[in-house]
Amino acid sequence: MELTKEQVDKVHHFLDVKNFDYLDLKIEVLDHMISEIEILMNKTITFDKAFKMVALKWKDDFKMTSSLYFGIQYSESKIVIKKAIKQFRLYFLLYAVSYFLPIIVLKNSDITFSEDFVNFANGFLMSFILCMIVYVLYIFIRVKQSKVKTTASFVLRTQYFGLIFLVISLLVGVFEKDGFLNPVMTGFTFAGFAVVFICDRFYKKHLTIISNYKTL
């Protein structure tokens, strides 16, 4: 039994009351809830009773929660966090490797660089890091201006603070006076580059979701 427009609107209103406005999830959840209600109604259960049963079933999915993947200060509904973790898990591994691998390698090596190379590398890195910072700030402004929420935009919101790694690298530098690479500062720099890469990937995911929605 298919729901009427008024009944669909009631389910839609339920999601609005829950402030569940993530573009890539709202339609999906709406379809699931409607399907579950229709199945119950086919068993001669009234719409009102079926709606209450399905709403109760989904209750825990709309509870606010957080994850260590993103930091406990970033809370969202359980269903958003669950999908965000699924999308972000491999990127989190990249993030960790980008920080720890340079530290491990440099702690066990004695590579030194000439003064000329250090001067050139410092100049290049400063310019490159500044470009990366500007690019992430551009992403932040564009996502903020769009006012559209997606799972990808949630992940982005949790990553912007990672720019602090690049800011520290910019202020301190990665080379020591004797021509050695500082392991910790090099780790910060690579972690910062990983943040930029992650922001780029999820910004493009965000744009793709919006584009796909417009074609529906």
C-alpha positions in Angstrom: 0.0 0.0 0.0 1.5 3.3 -1.1 1.4 6.3 1.2 -0.6 9.4 0.3 1.1 12.7 -0.2 -0.1 13.9 3.2 1.3 10.8 4.8 4.7 11.2 3.1 4.7 14.9 4.2 4.2 13.7 7.8 7.2 11.5 7.6 9.1 14.3 6.0 8.1 16.7 8.8 9.3 14.1 11.3 12.8 14.4 9.8 12.6 18.2 9.8 11.7 18.1 13.5 14.8 16.0 14.1 16.9 18.6 12.2 18.0 15.9 9.9 18.9 17.9 6.9 21.9 16.1 5.4 21.3 16.0 1.6 22.8 12.6 0.9 21.1 10.9 3.8 17.7 12.6 4.1 16.2 11.1 0.9 17.7 7.7 1.7 16.3 7.7 5.2 12.9 9.0 4.0 12.7 6.2 1.4 13.6 3.6 4.0 11.0 4.9 6.5 8.3 5.1 3.9 9.0 1.5 2.7 8.9 0.2 6.3 5.6 2.0 7.0 4.1 0.6 3.8 5.1 -3.0 4.7 3.4 -2.6 8.1 0.3 -1.1 6.5 0.1 -4.1 4.1 -0.3 -6.2 7.3 -3.5 -4.2 8.0 -1.8 -1.9 10.5 -3.0 1.7 10.4 -0.7 4.5 9.1 -0.6 6.3 12.5 0.4 3.1 14.3 2.9 2.0 11.6 4.4 5.5 11.6 4.9 5.4 15.4 6.4 2.0 15.2 8.9 3.0 12.5 9.7 6.3 14.3 10.5 4.3 17.4 12.7 1.9 15.5 14.7 4.8 14.1 14.9 6.7 17.4 18.4 5.7 18.3 19.7 6.6 14.8 18.9 10.2 15.4 20.6 10.5 18.8 23.5 12.8 19.0 26.9 11.1 19.3 30.6 11.6 18.5 33.6 9.6 17.5 37.3 9.5 18.2 37.9 9.6 14.5 36.7 13.2 14.4 37.0 14.3 18.0 34.4 14.3 20.7 33.8 18.0 20.2 32.1 17.2 16.8 28.8 15.6 17.6 26.0 14.6 15.1 23.2 12.1 14.8 24.3 8.5 15.0 23.4 7.8 11.4 25.6 10.7 10.1 28.6 9.6 12.3 28.3 6.0 11.1 28.4 7.0 7.4 31.1 9.6 8.0 33.3 7.0 9.7 32.8 4.5 6.8 33.9 7.2 4.3 36.8 8.5 6.5 38.4 5.4 8.0 41.0 4.9 5.2 41.8 8.7 5.2 42.4 8.5 8.9 45.0 5.8 8.3 46.6 8.0 5.7 46.6 10.9 8.2 48.4 8.8 10.9 51.0 7.3 8.5 51.7 10.8 7.0 52.6 12.0 10.5 54.5 9.0 12.0 56.3 7.6 9.0 58.6 10.7 8.5 59.4 10.8 12.2 60.3 7.1 12.2 62.5 7.4 9.1 64.3 10.5 10.1 64.9 9.3 13.7 66.8 6.4 12.2 68.8 8.3 9.5 71.6 10.8 9.4 70.8 12.5 6.1 72.1 16.1 6.0 71.7 18.8 3.4 73.8 21.7 2.2 73.1 25.3 3.1 72.2 26.1 -0.5 69.7 23.3 -0.7 68.2 24.2 2.7 67.7 27.8 1.6 66.0 26.7 -1.6 63.9 24.1 0.1 62.7 26.5 2.8 61.7 29.1 0.2 59.8 26.5 -1.9 58.1 24.9 1.2 57.0 28.3 2.5 55.4 29.2 -0.9 53.8 25.7 -1.2 52.5 25.7 2.3 51.0 29.1 1.9 49.2 27.9 -1.3 47.8 24.9 0.6 46.5 27.1 3.5 44.8 29.4 1.0 43.2 26.5 -0.8 41.8 25.0 2.4 40.5 28.4 3.4 38.8 28.7 0.0 37.2 25.3 0.5 35.9 26.4 4.0 34.4 29.6 2.5 32.8 27.8 -0.4 31.2 25.1 1.8 30.0 27.7 4.3 28.5 29.8 1.5 26.6 26.9 0.0 24.7 26.3 3.3 24.1 22.7 2.1 24.9 19.9 4.6 26.2 16.6 3.5 28.1 13.8 5.2 31.2 15.1 3.3 30.7 18.6 4.6 30.6 17.2 8.2 33.9 15.5 7.6 35.3 18.7 6.2 34.2 20.6 9.3 36.2 18.3 11.5 39.4 18.7 9.4 39.9 22.4 9.1 41.7 22.6 12.5 44.4 20.4 11.0 45.8 23.5 9.2 47.5 24.2 12.5 50.2 21.7 11.4 51.0 23.7 8.3 50.9 27.0 10.2 53.5 25.6 12.7 55.6 24.3 9.9 55.5 27.7 8.2 56.5 29.5 11.4 59.2 27.1 12.6 60.5 25.4 9.5 61.5 21.8 9.0 65.3 22.1 8.8 67.6 22.4 11.7 70.7 24.7 11.7 73.1 21.8 10.9 71.2 20.8 7.7 69.2 18.0 9.3 65.5 17.6 8.9 63.6 18.0 12.2 61.6 14.7 12.5 58.7 16.2 14.4 58.4 19.3 12.2 58.6 17.1 9.1 55.9 14.9 10.5 53.8 18.0 11.1 54.3 19.1 7.5 53.3 15.8 6.0 50.3 15.6 8.3 49.3 19.0 7.1 49.6 17.9 3.5 47.4 14.9 4.3 44.8 17.3 5.8 44.9 19.3 2.5 44.4 16.1 0.5 41.6 15.0 2.7 39.8 18.3 2.4 40.2 18.3 -1.3 38.7 14.8 -1.6 35.8 15.5 0.6 35.1 18.9 -0.9 34.8 17.2 -4.3 32.5 14.5 -2.7 30.4 17.4 -1.3 30.1 19.0 -4.8 29.2 15.6 -6.4 26.4 15.0 -3.9 24.9 18.5 -4.6 25.3 17.9 -8.4 23.6 14.5 -8.2 20.8 15.9 -6.1 20.1 18.7 -8.7 19.7 16.1 -11.4 17.1 14.1 -9.6 
